[in-house]
Amino acid sequence: MTAPFLSLAQIRNRLILTARAILRDHRPGPDGHCPACRTPDCSVATAARNVIDAAEKVQQRSTATQPTEPDRDEPQQAE
């Protein structure tokens, strides 16, 4: 399926699953080098960690309580 048929939560979950699979493939070996890249600091694994961190920040932000003061960007309603 493609994006028009998926909710934002489903897209977020697929990004996280893909990043976790990448981290499994790029896990450092006993010598400290990534077997897929053969480098000690794997930029692919770093990017996958950044995706997971960003997705978790979005989830934390969306489940936070709403601010008590009115948003300045929203139009004011007559009382």
N, CA, C and O atoms as a GROMACS GRO file, in nm:
protein
  316
    1MET      N    1   0.084  -0.119   0.000
    1MET     CA    2   0.000   0.000   0.000
    1MET      C    3   0.088   0.125   0.000
    1MET      O    4   0.202   0.123   0.044
    2THR      N    5   0.031   0.229  -0.050
    2THR     CA    6   0.104   0.356  -0.053
    2THR      C    7   0.040   0.457   0.040
    2THR      O    8  -0.066   0.431   0.098
    3ALA      N    9   0.103   0.570   0.053
    3ALA     CA   10   0.066   0.670   0.152
    3ALA      C   11  -0.080   0.715   0.148
    3ALA      O   12  -0.137   0.736   0.255
    4PRO      N   13  -0.145   0.733   0.032
    4PRO     CA   14  -0.283   0.782   0.039
    4PRO      C   15  -0.379   0.687   0.112
    4PRO      O   16  -0.487   0.728   0.155
    5PHE      N   17  -0.339   0.560   0.126
    5PHE     CA   18  -0.426   0.463   0.190
    5PHE      C   19  -0.386   0.436   0.334
    5PHE      O   20  -0.453   0.358   0.403
    6LEU      N   21  -0.279   0.497   0.382
    6LEU     CA   22  -0.231   0.474   0.517
    6LEU      C   23  -0.252   0.598   0.603
    6LEU      O   24  -0.245   0.711   0.556
    7SER      N   25  -0.279   0.574   0.731
    7SER     CA   26  -0.289   0.686   0.824
    7SER      C   27  -0.148   0.731   0.861
    7SER      O   28  -0.050   0.662   0.833
    8LEU      N   29  -0.139   0.847   0.923
    8LEU     CA   30  -0.008   0.897   0.965
    8LEU      C   31   0.056   0.803   1.068
    8LEU      O   32   0.178   0.784   1.067
    9ALA      N   33  -0.025   0.744   1.155
    9ALA     CA   34   0.029   0.650   1.254
    9ALA      C   35   0.085   0.526   1.185
    9ALA      O   36   0.189   0.474   1.228
   10GLN      N   37   0.019   0.479   1.081
   10GLN     CA   38   0.069   0.362   1.009
   10GLN      C   39   0.201   0.393   0.937
   10GLN      O   40   0.292   0.310   0.935
   11ILE      N   41   0.210   0.511   0.879
   11ILE     CA   42   0.335   0.552   0.813
   11ILE      C   43   0.447   0.561   0.916
   11ILE      O   44   0.558   0.515   0.891
   12ARG      N   45   0.418   0.621   1.032
   12ARG     CA   46   0.517   0.632   1.139
   12ARG      C   47   0.563   0.494   1.184
   12ARG      O   48   0.683   0.471   1.201
   13ASN      N   49   0.470   0.401   1.202
   13ASN     CA   50   0.504   0.266   1.245
   13ASN      C   51   0.590   0.194   1.142
   13ASN      O   52   0.683   0.122   1.178
   14ARG      N   53   0.560   0.213   1.014
   14ARG     CA   54   0.641   0.149   0.909
   14ARG      C   55   0.782   0.205   0.905
   14ARG      O   56   0.878   0.132   0.881
   15LEU      N   57   0.794   0.337   0.928
   15LEU     CA   58   0.928   0.396   0.934
   15LEU      C   59   1.009   0.337   1.049
   15LEU      O   60   1.127   0.306   1.033
   16ILE      N   61   0.945   0.321   1.165
   16ILE     CA   62   1.013   0.264   1.280
   16ILE      C   63   1.053   0.119   1.253
   16ILE      O   64   1.165   0.080   1.285
   17LEU      N   65   0.964   0.040   1.196
   17LEU     CA   66   0.995  -0.100   1.165
   17LEU      C   67   1.111  -0.110   1.067
   17LEU      O   68   1.199  -0.195   1.083
   18THR      N   69   1.111  -0.025   0.966
   18THR     CA   70   1.220  -0.027   0.868
   18THR      C   71   1.352   0.014   0.934
   18THR      O   72   1.455  -0.047   0.907
   19ALA      N   73   1.349   0.115   1.020
   19ALA     CA   74   1.471   0.159   1.088
   19ALA      C   75   1.524   0.049   1.180
   19ALA      O   76   1.645   0.029   1.189
   20ARG      N   77   1.434  -0.022   1.248
   20ARG     CA   78   1.479  -0.133   1.334
   20ARG      C   79   1.541  -0.245   1.254
   20ARG      O   80   1.640  -0.305   1.297
   21ALA      N   81   1.485  -0.275   1.136
   21ALA     CA   82   1.543  -0.379   1.050
   21ALA      C   83   1.682  -0.338   1.002
   21ALA      O   84   1.773  -0.421   0.995
   22ILE      N   85   1.698  -0.210   0.970
   22ILE     CA   86   1.829  -0.160   0.928
   22ILE      C   87   1.929  -0.173   1.043
   22ILE      O   88   2.044  -0.210   1.021
   23LEU      N   89   1.886  -0.141   1.165
   23LEU     CA   90   1.975  -0.153   1.280
   23LEU      C   91   2.017  -0.298   1.304
   23LEU      O   92   2.130  -0.324   1.345
   24ARG      N   93   1.926  -0.392   1.279
   24ARG     CA   94   1.963  -0.534   1.292
   24ARG      C   95   2.068  -0.572   1.189
   24ARG      O   96   2.163  -0.644   1.221
   25ASP      N   97   2.054  -0.523   1.066
   25ASP     CA   98   2.149  -0.555   0.959
   25ASP      C   99   2.284  -0.487   0.980
   25ASP      O  100   2.387  -0.537   0.935
   26HIS      N  101   2.284  -0.373   1.047
   26HIS     CA  102   2.407  -0.294   1.063
   26HIS      C  103   2.457  -0.296   1.207
   26HIS      O  104   2.524  -0.202   1.251
   27ARG      N  105   2.425  -0.402   1.281
   27ARG     CA  106   2.473  -0.416   1.418
   27ARG      C  107   2.623  -0.442   1.416
   27ARG      O  108   2.670  -0.526   1.339
   28PRO      N  109   2.701  -0.370   1.499
   28PRO     CA  110   2.846  -0.391   1.498
   28PRO      C  111   2.882  -0.534   1.541
   28PRO      O  112   2.818  -0.592   1.629
   29GLY      N  113   2.986  -0.587   1.478
   29GLY     CA  114   3.034  -0.720   1.512
   29GLY      C  115   3.124  -0.715   1.634
   29GLY      O  116   3.138  -0.610   1.697
   30PRO      N  117   3.187  -0.828   1.666
   30PRO     CA  118   3.275  -0.833   1.783
   30PRO      C  119   3.396  -0.740   1.772
   30PRO      O  120   3.452  -0.697   1.872
   31ASP      N  121   3.435  -0.710   1.649
   31ASP     CA  122   3.549  -0.620   1.630
   31ASP      C  123   3.509  -0.473   1.630
   31ASP      O  124   3.595  -0.385   1.616
   32GLY      N  125   3.379  -0.444   1.646
   32GLY     CA  126   3.330  -0.306   1.650
   32GLY      C  127   3.298  -0.247   1.515
   32GLY      O  128   3.257  -0.131   1.507
   33HIS      N  129   3.314  -0.325   1.409
   33HIS     CA  130   3.285  -0.277   1.274
   33HIS      C  131   3.150  -0.330   1.227
   33HIS      O  132   3.110  -0.441   1.261
   34CYS      N  133   3.081  -0.250   1.150
   34CYS     CA  134   2.954  -0.291   1.090
   34CYS      C  135   2.985  -0.391   0.979
   34CYS      O  136   3.062  -0.358   0.888
   35PRO      N  137   2.928  -0.512   0.984
   35PRO     CA  138   2.959  -0.611   0.880
   35PRO      C  139   2.907  -0.570   0.742
   35PRO      O  140   2.966  -0.609   0.642
   36ALA      N  141   2.800  -0.493   0.736
   36ALA     CA  142   2.746  -0.452   0.606
   36ALA      C  143   2.830  -0.342   0.542
   36ALA      O  144   2.849  -0.340   0.421
   37CYS      N  145   2.880  -0.250   0.624
   37CYS     CA  146   2.957  -0.136   0.572
   37CYS      C  147   3.108  -0.152   0.590
   37CYS      O  148   3.187  -0.088   0.521
   38ARG      N  149   3.145  -0.238   0.684
   38ARG     CA  150   3.287  -0.259   0.720
   38ARG      C  151   3.353  -0.130   0.770
   38ARG      O  152   3.470  -0.104   0.741
   39THR      N  153   3.278  -0.053   0.845
   39THR     CA  154   3.332   0.069   0.904
   39THR      C  155   3.301   0.070   1.054
   39THR      O  156   3.202   0.009   1.096
   40PRO      N  157   3.383   0.138   1.135
   40PRO     CA  158   3.354   0.142   1.279
   40PRO      C  159   3.236   0.232   1.313
   40PRO      O  160   3.164   0.204   1.409
   41ASP      N  161   3.215   0.339   1.238
   41ASP     CA  162   3.101   0.427   1.264
   41ASP      C  163   3.010   0.424   1.141
   41ASP      O  164   3.036   0.492   1.041
   42CYS      N  165   2.906   0.347   1.150
   42CYS     CA  166   2.816   0.323   1.037
   42CYS      C  167   2.716   0.438   1.023
   42CYS      O  168   2.635   0.460   1.113
   43SER      N  169   2.722   0.511   0.914
   43SER     CA  170   2.632   0.624   0.893
   43SER      C  171   2.488   0.577   0.869
   43SER      O  172   2.394   0.650   0.899
   44VAL      N  173   2.472   0.457   0.815
   44VAL     CA  174   2.337   0.403   0.793
   44VAL      C  175   2.269   0.376   0.927
   44VAL      O  176   2.152   0.409   0.945
   45ALA      N  177   2.341   0.316   1.020
   45ALA     CA  178   2.285   0.289   1.152
   45ALA      C  179   2.254   0.420   1.225
   45ALA      O  180   2.154   0.431   1.295
   46THR      N  181   2.341   0.518   1.209
   46THR     CA  182   2.316   0.649   1.271
   46THR      C  183   2.189   0.712   1.216
   46THR      O  184   2.111   0.769   1.292
   47ALA      N  185   2.168   0.703   1.086
   47ALA     CA  186   2.046   0.758   1.025
   47ALA      C  187   1.922   0.684   1.076
   47ALA      O  188   1.819   0.745   1.102
   48ALA      N  189   1.933   0.551   1.090
   48ALA     CA  190   1.820   0.473   1.140
   48ALA      C  191   1.787   0.512   1.284
   48ALA      O  192   1.670   0.523   1.320
   49ARG      N  193   1.889   0.535   1.366
   49ARG     CA  194   1.866   0.579   1.504
   49ARG      C  195   1.799   0.716   1.506
   49ARG      O  196   1.711   0.742   1.589
   50ASN      N  197   1.841   0.805   1.416
   50ASN     CA  198   1.779   0.938   1.408
   50ASN      C  199   1.632   0.930   1.369
   50ASN      O  200   1.551   1.007   1.421
   51VAL      N  201   1.597   0.838   1.280
   51VAL     CA  202   1.457   0.820   1.240
   51VAL      C  203   1.375   0.774   1.359
   51VAL      O  204   1.266   0.826   1.383
   52ILE      N  205   1.427   0.678   1.434
   52ILE     CA  206   1.354   0.628   1.552
   52ILE      C  207   1.339   0.738   1.655
   52ILE      O  208   1.230   0.755   1.712
   53ASP      N  209   1.444   0.814   1.681
   53ASP     CA  210   1.436   0.924   1.777
   53ASP      C  211   1.333   1.028   1.735
   53ASP      O  212   1.255   1.076   1.818
   54ALA      N  213   1.332   1.064   1.607
   54ALA     CA  214   1.236   1.163   1.558
   54ALA      C  215   1.093   1.112   1.568
   54ALA      O  216   1.003   1.187   1.605
   55ALA      N  217   1.072   0.984   1.537
   55ALA     CA  218   0.937   0.927   1.546
   55ALA      C  219   0.889   0.923   1.690
   55ALA      O  220   0.771   0.945   1.716
   56GLU      N  221   0.979   0.895   1.784
   56GLU     CA  222   0.939   0.893   1.925
   56GLU      C  223   0.908   1.033   1.975
   56GLU      O  224   0.818   1.050   2.057
   57LYS      N  225   0.980   1.134   1.928
   57LYS     CA  226   0.952   1.271   1.969
   57LYS      C  227   0.815   1.315   1.919
   57LYS      O  228   0.741   1.382   1.991
   58VAL      N  229   0.780   1.276   1.798
   58VAL     CA  230   0.648   1.310   1.742
   58VAL      C  231   0.540   1.243   1.824
   58VAL      O  232   0.437   1.305   1.853
   59GLN      N  233   0.560   1.118   1.862
   59GLN     CA  234   0.461   1.045   1.942
   59GLN      C  235   0.445   1.111   2.078
   59GLN      O  236   0.332   1.126   2.125
   60GLN      N  237   0.554   1.149   2.143
   60GLN     CA  238   0.546   1.214   2.273
   60GLN      C  239   0.475   1.348   2.264
   60GLN      O  240   0.397   1.384   2.353
   61ARG      N  241   0.501   1.422   2.157
   61ARG     CA  242   0.439   1.552   2.139
   61ARG      C  243   0.290   1.538   2.114
   61ARG      O  244   0.212   1.621   2.163
   62SER      N  245   0.247   1.436   2.040
   62SER     CA  246   0.106   1.422   2.007
   62SER      C  247   0.025   1.370   2.126
   62SER      O  248  -0.096   1.392   2.131
   63THR      N  249   0.089   1.301   2.222
   63THR     CA  250   0.015   1.251   2.337
   63THR      C  251   0.023   1.344   2.457
   63THR      O  252  -0.036   1.315   2.561
   64ALA      N  253   0.094   1.455   2.444
   64ALA     CA  254   0.106   1.551   2.554
   64ALA      C  255  -0.027   1.623   2.573
   64ALA      O  256  -0.109   1.630   2.482
   65THR      N  257  -0.046   1.677   2.692
   65THR     CA  258  -0.169   1.751   2.718
   65THR      C  259  -0.167   1.883   2.642
   65THR      O  260  -0.060   1.938   2.612
   66GLN      N  261  -0.282   1.932   2.612
   66GLN     CA  262  -0.294   2.057   2.538
   66GLN      C  263  -0.257   2.174   2.628
   66GLN      O  264  -0.280   2.168   2.748
   67PRO      N  265  -0.200   2.280   2.572
   67PRO     CA  266  -0.164   2.397   2.653
   67PRO      C  267  -0.289   2.464   2.708
   67PRO      O  268  -0.396   2.461   2.646
   68THR      N  269  -0.274   2.526   2.825
   68THR     CA  270  -0.389   2.590   2.888
   68THR      C  271  -0.414   2.729   2.832
   68THR      O  272  -0.528   2.777   2.835
   69GLU      N  273  -0.311   2.793   2.782
   69GLU     CA  274  -0.331   2.926   2.726
   69GLU      C  275  -0.370   2.915   2.578
   69GLU      O  276  -0.328   2.821   2.511
   70PRO      N  277  -0.451   3.009   2.527
   70PRO     CA  278  -0.494   3.000   2.388
   70PRO      C  279  -0.377   3.017   2.291
   70PRO      O  280  -0.280   3.088   2.320
   71ASP      N  281  -0.389   2.953   2.177
   71ASP     CA  282  -0.287   2.962   2.073
   71ASP      C  283  -0.303   3.095   2.001
   71ASP      O  284  -0.413   3.131   1.960
   72ARG      N  285  -0.193   3.168   1.985
   72ARG     CA  286  -0.200   3.299   1.919
   72ARG      C  287  -0.230   3.287   1.770
   72ARG      O  288  -0.280   3.382   1.710
   73ASP      N  289  -0.201   3.172   1.711
   73ASP     CA  290  -0.225   3.154   1.568
   73ASP      C  291  -0.370   3.121   1.534
   73ASP      O  292  -0.412   3.137   1.420
   74GLU      N  293  -0.446   3.075   1.634
   74GLU     CA  294  -0.586   3.043   1.608
   74GLU      C  295  -0.670   3.169   1.619
   74GLU      O  296  -0.642   3.256   1.702
   75PRO      N  297  -0.773   3.180   1.534
   75PRO     CA  298  -0.860   3.298   1.543
   75PRO      C  299  -0.938   3.297   1.676
   75PRO      O  300  -0.980   3.192   1.724
   76GLN      N  301  -0.956   3.414   1.731
   76GLN     CA  302  -1.029   3.426   1.858
   76GLN      C  303  -1.179   3.415   1.833
   76GLN      O  304  -1.232   3.471   1.737
   77GLN      N  305  -1.245   3.342   1.920
   77GLN     CA  306  -1.390   3.328   1.910
   77GLN      C  307  -1.457   3.430   2.002
   77GLN      O  308  -1.406   3.463   2.109
   78ALA      N  309  -1.571   3.480   1.958
   78ALA     CA  310  -1.645   3.576   2.040
   78ALA      C  311  -1.706   3.504   2.159
   78ALA      O  312  -1.757   3.394   2.147
   79GLU      N  313  -1.699   3.568   2.274
   79GLU     CA  314  -1.753   3.507   2.395
   79GLU      C  315  -1.892   3.554   2.423
   79GLU      O  316  -1.953   3.512   2.521
   0.00000   0.00000   0.00000
